Amino acid sequence: MESIRIEFQPNIKAKILELLSSFSPDELKIVPERSTFEEEKRELEACAAEIDNGTAKFVSFEELDSFLEETISRYED
């Protein structure tokens, strides 16, 4: 799927949503706008703090590979 960002005046939101609702979920998915810059900045700062204070959880490449193989095998059937 491709993504685009559309900016519009609030008074035409209903018209846009009405038009978009004519497409099936396979054709179109409305994805809410990501959080603001400040919210993302706080999230990243919290992640960096976990790394700095030693509470972040890390996994080795082998652990990640094993987890992914397990997950893939569950959905292959």
C-alpha distances in whole Angstrom, upper triangle without the diagonal:
4,7,10,14,16,20,22,26,26,28,25,23,24,23,19,19,21,19,15,17,17,14,13,12,10,9,8,9,12,12,15,16,18,21,24,25,28,26,24,27,29,27,27,31,31,30,32,35,34,34,37,39,38,36,33,32,31,31,32,29,31,30,27,27,29,27,23,25,27,23,22,25,25,21,22,25
4,7,10,13,17,19,23,24,26,23,21,23,22,18,18,20,18,15,17,18,15,15,14,12,10,9,10,12,12,15,15,16,20,22,23,26,25,23,26,28,26,26,30,31,29,31,34,34,34,37,39,38,37,33,33,32,32,33,31,33,32,28,29,31,29,26,28,29,26,25,28,28,25,26,28
4,7,10,13,16,20,21,23,20,18,20,20,16,16,19,17,14,16,18,15,16,14,14,12,10,9,10,9,12,11,13,16,18,19,23,22,20,23,25,24,24,27,28,27,29,32,32,32,35,37,37,35,32,32,32,32,33,31,33,33,29,30,32,29,27,29,30,27,26,30,29,26,28,30
4,6,10,13,17,18,20,18,16,18,18,14,15,18,16,13,16,18,16,17,16,16,14,11,11,10,10,12,11,13,16,17,19,22,22,20,23,25,24,25,28,29,28,30,33,33,34,36,38,38,37,34,34,34,34,36,34,37,36,32,33,35,33,30,33,34,31,30,33,33,30,32,34
4,7,10,14,15,18,15,14,17,17,13,14,17,16,14,17,19,17,19,18,19,16,13,13,11,10,10,9,11,14,15,16,19,19,18,21,23,23,23,26,28,27,29,32,33,33,35,37,38,36,33,34,34,35,37,35,38,37,33,35,37,34,32,35,36,32,32,36,35,32,34,36
4,6,10,12,14,12,11,14,13,10,12,15,14,12,16,18,17,19,19,20,17,14,14,11,11,11,10,13,16,16,18,21,21,21,23,26,25,26,29,30,30,32,35,35,36,38,40,41,39,36,37,38,39,40,39,42,40,37,38,40,38,35,38,39,35,35,39,38,35,37,39
4,7,9,12,11,10,14,14,11,13,16,15,15,18,20,20,22,22,23,21,17,17,14,14,13,11,14,16,15,17,20,20,21,23,25,25,26,29,30,31,32,35,36,37,38,40,41,40,37,38,39,40,42,41,44,43,39,41,43,40,38,41,42,38,38,42,41,38,40,42
4,6,8,7,7,11,11,9,12,14,14,14,17,19,20,22,22,24,22,18,18,15,16,14,13,17,18,18,20,22,23,23,26,28,28,29,32,33,34,35,37,39,40,41,43,44,43,40,41,42,43,45,44,47,46,42,44,46,43,41,44,44,41,41,44,43,40,42,44
4,5,6,7,11,11,10,13,15,16,16,19,21,22,25,25,27,25,21,21,17,18,17,15,19,20,19,21,23,24,25,27,29,29,31,33,34,35,37,39,40,42,43,45,46,44,42,43,44,46,48,47,50,48,45,47,49,46,44,47,47,43,44,47,46,43,45,47
4,6,5,8,10,10,11,14,15,16,17,20,21,24,24,26,24,21,20,17,17,15,15,18,19,18,21,23,23,25,27,28,29,31,33,33,35,37,38,39,41,43,44,45,43,41,42,44,45,48,47,50,48,44,46,48,45,43,46,46,42,43,46,44,42,45,46
4,6,7,9,10,12,13,14,16,17,20,22,24,25,27,25,22,22,18,20,18,18,22,22,22,25,27,27,28,31,32,32,34,36,37,38,41,42,43,45,46,48,49,47,45,46,47,49,51,50,53,51,48,49,51,48,46,49,49,45,45,48,47,44,47,48
4,6,5,6,9,10,11,12,14,16,18,21,22,24,22,19,19,16,18,17,17,21,22,23,26,28,27,28,31,32,33,34,37,38,38,41,42,43,45,47,48,49,47,45,45,46,48,50,49,51,50,46,48,49,46,44,47,47,43,43,46,45,42,44,45
4,5,5,6,9,10,11,12,15,16,19,19,22,20,17,16,13,15,14,14,18,19,20,23,25,25,26,29,30,30,32,34,35,35,38,39,40,42,44,45,46,44,41,42,43,44,47,46,48,46,43,44,46,43,41,43,43,40,40,43,41,38,41,42
4,5,5,6,9,10,10,13,15,18,18,21,20,17,16,14,16,15,17,21,22,23,27,28,27,28,32,32,32,34,37,37,38,40,42,42,44,46,47,48,46,43,44,45,46,48,48,50,48,44,46,47,44,42,44,44,40,41,43,41,39,41,42
4,6,5,6,9,10,11,14,17,18,21,19,16,17,14,17,17,18,22,24,25,28,30,30,30,34,35,34,36,39,39,40,42,44,45,46,48,50,50,48,45,46,47,48,50,49,51,49,45,47,48,45,43,45,45,41,41,44,42,39,41,42
4,5,5,6,9,10,12,15,16,18,16,13,13,11,14,14,15,19,22,23,26,28,27,28,31,32,32,33,36,37,37,39,41,42,43,45,47,47,45,42,43,44,44,46,45,47,46,42,43,45,42,39,42,42,38,38,41,39,36,38,40
4,5,5,6,9,10,13,13,16,14,12,11,9,12,13,15,18,21,22,26,28,26,27,30,31,30,32,35,35,36,38,40,40,42,44,45,46,43,41,41,42,43,45,44,46,44,40,41,43,39,37,40,40,36,36,39,37,34,36,37
4,6,5,7,10,12,14,17,15,13,13,12,16,16,18,22,24,26,29,31,30,31,34,35,34,36,39,39,39,42,44,44,45,48,49,49,47,44,44,45,46,48,46,48,46,43,44,45,42,40,42,42,38,38,40,38,35,37,38
4,5,6,8,11,13,15,13,11,13,12,16,17,19,22,25,27,30,32,31,31,34,36,35,36,39,40,40,42,44,44,46,48,50,50,47,45,45,45,45,47,46,48,46,43,43,45,42,39,41,41,38,37,40,38,35,37,38
4,5,6,9,10,12,10,8,9,8,12,14,16,19,22,24,27,30,28,28,32,33,32,33,36,37,36,39,41,41,42,45,46,46,44,41,41,41,42,44,42,44,42,39,39,41,38,35,38,38,34,33,36,34,31,33,34
4,5,7,9,12,10,9,9,9,13,15,18,21,24,26,29,31,30,30,33,34,33,35,38,37,37,40,42,42,43,46,47,47,44,42,41,42,42,44,43,44,42,39,40,41,38,35,37,37,33,33,35,34,30,32,33
4,7,10,12,10,9,11,12,16,18,21,24,27,29,32,35,33,33,36,37,36,38,41,41,40,43,45,45,46,49,50,50,47,45,44,44,44,46,45,46,44,41,41,42,39,37,39,39,35,34,36,35,31,33,33
4,7,8,6,6,9,11,14,17,20,23,26,28,31,34,32,31,35,36,34,36,39,39,38,41,43,43,44,47,48,48,45,42,41,42,41,43,41,43,41,38,38,39,36,34,35,35,32,31,33,31,28,30,30
4,5,5,6,8,11,14,17,20,23,26,29,32,34,32,31,35,36,34,35,39,38,37,40,43,42,43,46,47,46,44,41,40,40,39,41,39,40,39,35,36,36,34,31,32,32,29,28,30,28,25,26,27
4,5,5,6,9,12,15,18,20,23,26,29,31,29,28,32,33,30,32,35,35,34,37,39,38,39,42,43,42,40,37,36,36,36,37,36,37,35,32,32,33,30,28,29,29,25,25,27,25,22,24,24
4,6,7,11,13,17,20,22,25,28,30,33,30,29,33,34,31,33,36,36,34,37,40,39,39,43,44,43,40,37,36,36,35,36,34,35,34,31,31,32,29,26,28,28,24,23,25,24,20,21,22
4,7,10,13,16,19,21,25,27,29,32,30,29,33,34,32,33,36,36,35,38,40,40,40,43,45,44,42,39,38,37,37,38,36,37,36,33,33,34,31,28,30,30,27,26,28,27,23,25,26
4,7,9,13,15,18,21,24,26,29,27,26,30,31,29,30,34,34,33,35,38,37,38,41,42,42,40,37,36,36,36,37,35,37,36,32,32,34,31,28,30,31,27,26,29,28,24,26,27
4,6,10,12,15,18,21,23,26,24,23,27,28,26,27,30,30,29,32,35,34,35,38,39,39,36,33,33,33,33,35,33,35,33,30,31,32,29,26,29,29,25,25,28,26,23,25,27
4,6,9,12,15,18,21,23,21,21,24,25,24,25,29,29,28,31,33,33,34,37,38,38,35,33,33,33,34,36,34,36,35,31,32,34,30,28,31,31,27,27,30,29,26,28,30
4,6,9,12,15,17,20,18,17,21,22,20,22,25,25,24,27,29,29,30,33,34,34,32,29,29,30,30,33,31,34,32,28,30,31,28,26,29,29,25,26,29,27,25,27,29
4,6,9,12,15,17,15,15,18,19,18,20,23,23,23,26,28,28,29,32,33,33,31,28,29,30,31,33,33,35,33,30,31,33,29,28,31,31,27,28,31,30,28,30,32
4,6,9,11,14,12,12,16,17,16,18,21,21,21,24,26,26,28,30,31,32,30,27,28,29,31,33,32,35,33,30,32,33,30,29,32,32,29,30,33,32,30,32,35
4,7,9,11,9,9,12,14,12,14,17,18,18,20,22,23,24,26,28,28,26,24,25,26,27,30,29,32,30,27,29,31,28,27,30,30,27,28,32,30,29,31,34
4,7,8,6,6,10,11,10,12,15,15,16,18,20,21,22,24,26,27,25,23,24,26,28,30,30,33,31,28,31,32,29,28,32,32,29,30,34,32,31,34,36
4,5,5,6,9,10,11,12,14,16,17,18,20,22,23,24,26,27,26,24,26,27,29,32,32,35,33,30,33,35,32,31,35,35,32,33,37,36,35,37,40
4,6,5,6,9,10,10,12,14,15,16,18,20,21,22,24,26,25,23,25,26,28,31,31,34,33,30,32,35,32,31,35,35,33,34,38,37,36,38,41
4,5,5,6,9,10,10,12,14,15,16,18,20,21,22,24,23,22,24,26,29,31,32,35,33,31,34,36,33,32,36,36,34,36,39,38,37,40,43
4,5,5,6,9,10,11,13,14,15,17,19,20,21,23,21,20,22,24,26,29,30,33,31,28,31,33,30,30,33,34,31,33,36,35,34,37,40
4,5,5,6,8,10,11,12,14,15,17,18,20,21,20,18,20,21,24,26,27,30,28,25,28,30,27,27,31,31,29,30,34,33,32,35,38
4,5,5,6,9,10,10,12,14,15,16,18,20,19,17,20,21,24,27,27,31,29,27,30,32,29,29,33,33,31,33,36,35,35,38,40
4,5,5,6,9,10,10,12,14,15,16,18,17,16,19,21,24,26,28,31,29,27,30,32,29,29,33,33,31,33,36,35,35,38,41
4,5,5,6,9,10,11,13,14,15,17,15,13,16,18,20,23,24,27,25,23,26,28,25,25,29,29,27,29,32,31,31,34,37
4,5,5,6,9,10,11,12,14,15,15,12,15,16,19,22,23,26,24,22,25,27,25,25,28,29,27,29,32,32,32,34,37
4,5,5,6,9,10,10,12,14,14,12,16,17,20,23,24,28,26,24,28,29,27,28,31,32,30,32,35,35,35,37,40
4,5,5,6,9,10,10,12,11,10,13,15,19,22,24,26,24,23,26,28,25,26,30,30,28,31,34,33,33,36,39
4,5,5,6,9,10,11,10,8,10,12,15,18,20,23,21,19,23,24,22,23,26,27,25,27,30,30,30,33,36
4,5,5,6,9,10,10,9,12,13,16,19,20,24,22,21,24,26,24,25,28,29,28,30,33,33,33,36,39
4,5,5,6,8,8,8,12,14,18,20,23,25,24,23,26,28,26,27,31,31,30,32,35,35,35,38,41
4,5,5,6,5,5,9,11,15,18,20,22,20,20,23,25,23,24,28,27,27,29,32,31,32,35,38
4,6,5,6,5,8,9,13,15,18,20,19,18,22,23,22,23,27,27,26,29,31,31,32,35,38
4,6,8,8,12,13,16,18,21,24,22,22,25,27,26,27,30,31,30,33,35,35,36,39,42
4,6,8,11,13,17,19,22,24,23,23,26,27,26,28,31,31,31,33,36,35,37,39,42
4,6,8,10,14,16,19,21,19,20,23,24,23,25,28,28,28,31,33,33,34,37,39
4,6,9,13,16,19,21,18,19,22,23,21,23,26,26,26,29,31,30,32,34,37
4,6,10,13,16,18,16,15,19,20,18,20,23,23,23,25,28,28,29,31,34
4,7,10,13,15,12,12,16,16,15,17,20,20,19,22,24,24,26,28,31
4,7,10,12,10,10,13,14,13,15,18,18,18,21,23,24,25,27,30
4,7,8,6,6,10,11,10,12,15,15,16,18,20,21,23,24,27
4,5,5,6,9,10,11,12,14,15,17,18,20,21,23,24,27
4,5,5,6,9,10,10,12,14,15,16,18,20,21,22,25
4,5,5,6,9,10,10,12,14,15,16,18,20,21,24
4,5,5,6,9,10,11,12,14,15,17,19,20,23
4,5,5,6,9,10,11,12,14,16,17,18,21
4,5,5,6,9,10,10,12,14,16,16,19
4,5,5,6,9,10,11,12,15,15,18
4,6,5,6,9,10,11,13,14,17
4,5,5,6,8,10,11,12,15
4,5,5,6,9,10,10,13
4,6,5,6,9,10,12
4,6,5,7,9,11
4,5,5,6,9
4,5,5,7
4,6,7
4,6
4
